[in-house]
Amino acid sequence: MRAARSKLLLLLPAAAVFVLFLVFPILIVLNESFHTFEPGRIGSVEGGPLTLANYAELFQPVYGQYFAQTYVLAICSSAVSIVFALPIAYCIARTEFAWMQKAAISAIVGLMFLSSLVRVYALELTFGSAGVLAPLMSIIDIDTNSRMYINFVILAGLLQYSIPMSILILIGAIKNLNPRLTEAAMSLGASALAAHLTVTIPLSMRGIVSAFLVSMTLGVSAFVIPLILGRGRILFISNLIYSRFSEVANYPSGAAISIVMMVLALLLILVMSRLATTLERA
Amino acid sequence: MFTSRREFLKSAASAAALGTGMSLASAVDARAEETITAVEWGGNYGNEMKKLAAKQSDVKINWQLHAGGALAILPKIKATWPRPGVDLLTGWDASWQAIAREGWAEPVTQDRVPNLADIPRKLLVKDSAGSIVNIPRTTTAYIWYYLEDKVPFQITKIEDLLDPRLKGKICFPVPTLGNNLQVVMMALHNGGDERNMEPGWEFMKKLARSGNIGRVATTDVDISSSLTSGETCISMASSSGALRVGRQFKTRLLSKMDKQSGFRAFVLQEGWCVLKGGRTDAAFKFANFAISPENNAEFNKAIQGVPANMKSKIADEAKPIIFNNEEMEEYVYIPDWAFLSSQLDTWMKRWEQEIAPLL
């Protein structure tokens, strides 16, 4: 009993910080989302009536498109990043040379320190419609002004974050995996590919799901990447939220979009966790 | 260390005198040089204003830059009101309307800003109590312009923006930039105005479907970067930006086009507002210094604007955006700024719902 009380007391500072800096601000945003906005004013009307209009507005099909656009690109970037990150992480985790492992991890961590703006502008200067590769794109008949192409460049921007992050997460997951299990499968006649597909991947599923979710979080909440690489034509939910809060000062509407985005993210995490559990049991 | 009690007391007295002297000196300094926080636009606006501020020693300024359009800072002020931490705020017609509605501005009087006597009364914006909220420093115009070397034909009418030869070549400002004057102009050409925007939105949809919009700009810097990098070659922006690009590229300003062309110039004014609750006297003092005939001329010459002070000399470079009475009638449209600023939320939503999906 005393031990349990001590544990609770130890948790108290962390819980207080959590409540003060996360729960309380989210409750303020939630409260704001039910307030009325008066055009031309800054923020919600003080003492005005409560309303669901800010949420009702989001049921228009066009806002569904914005949510779909954000989530589809974020899911694509997460999936692609897992495809690239898994073999790299496997090689790093299983390398015989400790120095090589250290160098690879240092390089990936170092990559994470590179400013996001530098990465985004590097992509813009390379793949933008006036970028270094623009003449080449023109020769192979790729329209750098098309929506599809802009989506591709945004995807490349998202991968710049999600691949290194996924590698770091998957290294841990693969290191925890007993290498003899894969070797056993191969000694029983399975090909290397079959051994990885039937042993390595299923046993790393928790790590894969974690990497996917972290990449997904980075993708869904991306702001600078769509802002610059999207040329103002492809808007993510974060861009809409910024516009509502900062450019038109419609706090209630911005708050409603934020809450919907958070609920969708929580639902996605729930679905992914369930999926991972099912796959593990299978 | 001290050989006698007398010597010790002498040293202590000297140290106390020195300390008192130093603190008195710093108090005198503090009175002579008061520090205010001013929010200014970046680029040459900020650089030139800093140069101007360096010419005086009465007011020390802690500079901050606008992040985005002039309206973007207003929510931040609201969040920290009544202690916004900003004394002097730069803005333009659209932001003055919002500030007047919120009642944030310290009333501007000629007693506090004597140089206001040389500013045209027409440029002064008043709040509901009848108090002046702004200190104008520049008049400028919001106009279309293009890089002549990059556009394959001469643009003479607004319908030319739909020409397939301009595919991906237009940098179009988002409604929150320029208070949607870009769509107001389309409405005017098609029989509407700022209160009847349907014709403007219809034309805007055609333009969005045409594929000619290569970038949607959210800041003035987006526009100048897009044009100077070669990404796009035609846009609508503040004349200061257009003239600045014109220093490096061959540009054509569509500022004095006949009404039938559809291109209109929107004359607007930029300046300062002193926010309540801060160091208002020092802020007024600096604003008054900066709008003196010489200083206002110097600043506007550098930013390619027209001085708001009637006694200031106008630079030759700014002549394309100076309009006499006849030209004002022929080329210029002055919208109802108060109405415009109240419609921004509606227009931005309309942009998100009807235009952005077509881009």
Contacts between the chains, C-beta under 8 A, distances in Angstrom:
chain1	res1	chain2	res2	distance
A	37	B	345	6.9
A	39	B	342	5.0
A	39	B	343	6.7
A	39	B	344	7.5
A	39	B	345	5.0
A	39	B	346	6.3
A	40	B	97	7.3
A	40	B	98	6.7
A	40	B	101	6.0
A	40	B	341	5.7
A	40	B	342	3.3
A	40	B	343	7.9
A	40	B	344	7.6
A	40	B	345	8.0
A	41	B	98	7.6
A	41	B	101	6.2
A	41	B	102	7.1
A	42	B	74	5.1
A	42	B	75	5.8
A	42	B	77	7.6
A	42	B	78	4.2
A	42	B	98	6.5
A	42	B	102	6.0
A	43	B	75	6.6
A	43	B	78	5.2
A	43	B	79	8.0
A	57	B	349	7.8
A	60	B	353	6.6
A	62	B	352	7.1
A	62	B	353	4.7
A	62	B	354	7.9
A	62	B	357	6.0
A	63	B	352	8.0
A	63	B	353	8.0
A	65	B	357	6.2
A	66	B	352	7.6
A	128	B	229	7.9
A	128	B	231	6.5
A	129	B	168	6.2
A	129	B	214	6.2
A	129	B	231	5.3
A	130	B	229	5.0
A	130	B	230	4.3
A	130	B	231	4.3
A	144	B	168	7.7
A	145	B	167	6.4
A	145	B	168	3.4
A	145	B	211	6.7
A	145	B	214	5.8
A	147	B	359	7.5
A	227	B	218	7.5
A	231	B	214	6.8
A	231	B	215	4.3
A	231	B	216	6.7
A	232	B	174	6.4
A	232	B	215	5.7
A	232	B	216	2.8
A	232	B	217	6.4
A	232	B	218	6.0
A	232	B	222	7.4
A	233	B	213	7.3
A	233	B	215	7.3
A	233	B	216	5.7
A	233	B	356	7.2
A	233	B	359	4.2
A	235	B	352	7.4
A	235	B	356	6.0
A	240	B	352	6.7
A	243	B	176	7.0
A	243	B	348	6.4
A	243	B	352	7.9
A	245	B	75	6.0
A	246	B	68	6.5
A	246	B	72	4.8
A	246	B	75	5.9
A	247	B	68	6.7
A	247	B	69	6.7
A	247	B	71	6.3
A	247	B	72	5.8
A	247	B	174	8.0
A	247	B	176	4.1
A	247	B	218	7.8
A	247	B	344	7.9
A	247	B	348	7.0
A	248	B	71	7.7
A	248	B	176	6.3
A	248	B	344	5.2
A	248	B	345	4.5
A	248	B	348	5.0
A	249	B	71	7.2
A	249	B	74	5.8
A	249	B	75	4.6
A	249	B	78	7.1
A	249	B	98	7.8
A	249	B	345	7.9
A	250	B	345	5.0
A	251	B	75	7.1
A	253	B	345	7.7
